[in-house]
Amino acid sequence: MAEFFPDIPKIEYAGPKSKNPLAFKHYDPDEVVEGQKLKDLLRFSVAYWHTFRGTGTDPFGAATLSRPWDDGSNSVDNALRRVDVAFEFITKLGAPFYCFHDRDVAPEGDSLKATNQIFDTIAKRLKEKQKQTGVKLLWGTANLFSHPRFMHGAATSCNAEVFAFAAAQVKKAIEVTHELGGSNYVFWGGREGYHNLYNTDMKRELDHLATFMHMAHEHAKSIGFKGQFLFEPKPKEPTKHQYDFDAATCLNFIGRNGLDGIVKLNIETNHATLAGHTMMHELETARIHNALGSIDANTGDMLLGWDTDQFPTDIYGTTQCMLVILKQKGLKPGGINFDAKVRRESFDPVDLFYAHIGGMDAFARGAKIAARMRKDGVLDGFVKNRYRSFDSGIGKKIDKRSVGFAELEKYMLDKGEAAGNESGRQEFLENIINDYL
């Protein structure tokens, strides 16, 4: 079979002194960090949509990316060829996983029945390539946002037949994900939200979204799919008010609708920043609620107010991510998915390799730096000491809820004044983190 990347060798680990741009400087898949090989800790995944479907278009310009294997059509033959391209790329890169939306891999037909048949044809090829290469599916999801039928949303649409169509599409996507051995299934909101309340019944839409998720879970159980369900927080894309705005909003929705223990979160860096949070904040919010399931690894441009989906290269950022991820000993069965795209000016196929190598190296460095910090206890020790007043005396009673306002009032009336505060030493800690970087 002809190679689509004939000039690209398999990407190997060469060490930090290497000058080879097609080699890993920091990601050695077999290096052990906190008891796990990096390949098992990081569980890297290639995003099918950006990597193999991205064209370089933007709101002001046409496609720029050179993809000699792609004829630009939505034919089944082109989709099948794209599968071969994808698995050659992923195996040469050495990533263990990939992710897709249903419409990334398989075009729509002229009816739902025809669309499902096309999906089955492509899924058969995907399964064959997985078996040949050992590459696995991290998660699947459905595109419920591109087609005009979803202009008012999918699960939250005011049109019951659109809800039904979306349910049928997700049913099939879950079945294909199950057939391909996927470890997770993602609910990616797309157009689940609204632009103004004059024409919106918010309660009814949120109730429908919860019903949709429960239906999906019930169907998954009925076919024996044991993968993890993930809900992806995302703000302002493309509606003004998204129902899945950030981690806290999603967790509130999950808790209020009986989805605890059924749905966890897939956190994306660029979505976090667009919601006005850091990625570390979103990860920690999910983690402390036992809901951190997986992440989409990218970054935004702080000078642009939209979802630019750039590859992560900021070691400070990846270290912050890994400080949280290591607290829960990794993300399995989730992983680190590169929901990121090359810039439209980076149009050569080789740029796909440069981008992924950089992202994988950045997270490997972040993992090793975070592990050293954790081993030395530079943050944990400081935090533990900062809250030590709750480890004994009145603080311990507060934590145990063995006192109320009356007892606390008496305690303070007897004391007269609270003990003095201590410095939070934020700048001191930032300097320490910079020393590790």
Phi, psi and omega in degrees: 000137181294142177275145178265342176233064189295336183265003183254118176281173172296133183284124183242163174281126181240352178094162186294342180272353182293144175254007182281115182290345178254045177213152175281135176264334186229339181269098171256106188304335182263357177292137184265127176232122182048046173083002180232143171295145182303324181296330180273331179285315187271326175048060184293143180226143177263130180279118183298322188294306182289318189285321185245353177242346180296139182242349182089011177288154169216177185300346184241003184206157182280179182299143179234342189281132179274115179230087188298340181277347189253122181273003176083000182266169174258028181286157177295322179299318179294321178295320178294318178297322179297326176299315179297319177299312184301314184285333172294315180298311186296320181288322177293326178289327182087020175279140183276346187222164169218165179226154177209156159269153181305319183281348172295316188267331186224125179288160175284147172265195182272004175202166178298321179298314180295321179299316179296323179294319177297316179302317179298321179297314180290321180299324177299316178293319178301317181295320178298316181290325176298317181294321181292323191255338186084357176290140184242163177270119177285310175201156173243163175202175181245142176275102180247039185218335186282317185290143180303337180299338183262023183299330179260012185107180180243279176294337180253015180293150174283354182257113184299327181287331173292319174305314181296318179297316179299320179297317179296321181292318179292321176307312181293320180296320177295319181296318179291319176302318178296315180300326182270005177074026180298144182272344185210161169227132186252135168265106182253116196299323182058250185258023179281094183171196182207164178258328172206160185272355180299327183243021189235130170261090187300316182299316182295320180295317179294322176298319179294322178297318178295317178301317181300314181295319178296319177300317180298316180296318179297319179292319179302315178298322184294335180257002177085016178285119183253011180291167182275135173272137182231139177247127186257111176296140179199129180256149164055035183210097003257356182276161183293318181241106180271139178287346180242046191305312181209181184300315182298319179298316180295319180295322176298315179298314180299313182294320183287342187244022174067030182254005175301135181081352179254319185236129171249190187245144169250109188263133178246137183300310184294328175292322179300312183291325177291336176276359179086021180238165167274159175298322180299320178299311182296318179296315182292323176301316178292317185297314184291346174258015181055040185230012178276106186256321185194168177223150167260116187266113174202194173207161175253173174261119184296347178265357180238136185263037177218176190278088185280342174052051178275158179290144182285124178229358182275109184294328176301315181293316181292328176295317177300318177301313186288333175301323179281314184298322180292335178299329179251020173062032175111187186245354185309132011275005174280195181189194179250104183259128181278079173282071188214153182227150175292153177295152183296341176278344179265079196262352181279146178305326181297334180298333176298322178290313180304317184296312182291322177301315180298317180294319180292320176296320181296319179286326176296316177298315179301319180296317183288323177294314180298321180296320178295318179297319180293321179297321180279347178067026187292329178264313183301318180296320179295315182296316179301316180294324183296329182256018186296339180293345177266002181270350181205172175058219184295328179296318179295322178295323177298313180300324180276356182056037179265003176228159176236191182299322183297314179295321180290325176296314180299318180301315183283330174296322178290320181283320179096323181201152179287151175299152182294149178283160175247156181297142174281345175050045181300314182294322176302314181291321177298322177295320178298315179298319177298324177298321180288327178290000000 
